[in-house]
């Protein structure tokens, strides 16, 4: 009987841990996606301020060409080189 109770407690604990890990992964993915969108918008605004009429797809392609580590981000020096 005690073994069954311990087994149930362990199983519940494992389920809770798995759910928490999944929630953490989802939160991290959402935060990264939002940050990448903000970076694209910042580059778009900067290029438009410099007089370039660019579309989001064009900015994403430019950023991909400067993102050598394939992180979705560019460095400050890359940003300065683009603008």
Secondary structure, 3 states (H helix, E strand, C coil): CHHHHHHHHHHHHHHHHHHHHHHHHHHHHHHHHHHHHHHHHHHHHHHHHCCCCCCHHHHHHHHHHHCCCCCCCCCHHHHHHHC
